[in-house]
Amino acid sequence: MLTCLGVALVAATLVSSAIADPLMGQGVAPKGEVEVHVSVFLEKLLDVDETNQRFTALFQLYFSWYDDRAFKKSQKSTADFRNGVTSTCSKMCRSDVPARSDYTRTIHELSCCDDVWLPSIKAKNIVGSFNERHQDYTIYLDLNGNVGWTVQLQGTFFTPFYFAKFPFDSQELDLHFTQSSGQLTTVKKFVPSAIAHRWFQRAEGDSCPGWDVKEVKMEQFNVTLTDAVREYTTKYGRMSAETDVMPMARPDNASSEDKMDILASQRNQDFIAIIKVSRYSQSYVLTMVVPLLLLKLLLFATFFIPAADAVNIRTRMFVAIFFSITALNFTVSNKLPASSYATGIEELLLTSYAIAALATPQAIVVGVLEVDAKNQQADIERKEAKAKQKLNLSSIMSAKRTPSSDVTQERVIPIGEDNRGNDGGSQTNNNGGGGGGGVMKASAFTDALSRALSAQYGALVGKPVQQVNFKYASKAGKIIDRSFYYTFFIVDLVCFSLFFSQGSITAN
């Protein structure tokens, strides 16, 4: 039982030491305030999690400052450790040297930095803790009192993302560090020094999947905590209540002089390493923008379908394009988290939705106008055909009759008159005269009918029939179609121009 308990305690001790904060300082600070120079070397940007707005990076921090006590303290700690005065060294000057006296006393490079002052630094935006496998450090000392401290770190950090220009966006990934709460007055300020966005990585290629690391820069802040707290509580909250006996954010008009401002004498010493990255946009353009552009071209091509088929063909194609845009929208939504603003590609999708949605009722209206115009055209053609039919009938009847001017000059000879004698001539004339009168009455009737038909339908037949346009039978349909087409085209052209201009600006 005791053995198991001992093993558990040893394991807990080892785990706690393994996951100790690698930036936790030690020792007593020099008199006064110290200027600490900071260098940042990015070894690898491992991952960018856009959905959760996080990123994971492997990097090195190098701090340097002046402390005339450091070398002598290291000498004493090392001598005590080598000579067995102390059994262990809690802070070796190099992390790759085990802190065991029985193993390291004979190593020439052995040095112990137990009493050397190190500033306490805290990562403000880290998620969880630093990866315990990447906490290598080295402390450098010289006889002149110059101290250097380099730490290799790997961690996941949260930072705000801004996707308005997606997929041509650039992001600034912040590594935000500040003094630990126990040493707020020891560091006068952090001074930015050397930076590198690639560190001991010889292989060429993409810096990070989907992202290109452009540069690393640093910013330093030196403000009182009172001013910092007041700024944030004013913008994003409220000041402390009047009844607060020890206010964190004391109002400017506070009347109680006996209430101490606990932050008045403390300063906020921060530095931020900013990793500037830009997105590789080619794959997004090929998989999202190009298909959307092809859908738009297909949508505009439907306007060249004959207007008479607008209701049947155009409407179906508009609906199909609408659903295709919806499917593309799902793809875009899976790539980005929900935000309070629209990205560039989402604006293109919204305009595509609007055009497809407006084009559908427009096609129905144009189709109805075309059908109505076609019906009117067919009615006119039926009347024209009927009129021509009647005119042809009257022409045939006129052609079969004897002209009225010849009736008075010619005698109609009844059949069989040649076989009769002269004595029957007068009888034939009398009968012939009667027959001639009947023919004249029939001719007069057909002539009158012909004139009446000509008077009634002549204007209709002579009037030119409305010619059907190659695509449009309705003038109103043509105007509506062309107006919508050019309006949609101009709107789309402007949207795509603005969208791709973001990419050119980002590239420059």
Protein Blocks (a to p, Z undefined) as FASTA:
>chain_A
ZZmmmmmmmmmmmmmmmmpcfkbcedjddehjdddddddddfbdfbdcfknopadddddd
ddddddfklmmmmmmmmmmmmnomambdfbdfbfklccbfklmmmpmklccfklpccddd
ddfkbghiadfklmcccddddfkopacddddddddddddddfklpckbccdddddddddf
klmmlpmbacdddddfbehiabgcdfbghiacfbdcdddddddfklmmmmmmmmmmccdd
fklmbdfbdcfklcblkbccfklmpccddddddddddddfklmmmmmmmmmmmmmmmmmm
mmmgcfklmmmmmmmmmmmmmmmmmmmmmmmmmmpccdfbdcfklmmmmmmmmmmmmmmm
mmmmmmmmmmmmmmmmmmmmmmmmmmmmmmmmmmmmmmmpccfklmmmpccddehklmpc
fklmmmmmmmmmmmmmmmmmmmmmmmmmmmmmmmmmmmmmmpccddddfkbcbfklmmmm
mmmmmmmmmmmmmmmmmmmmmmmmmmZZ
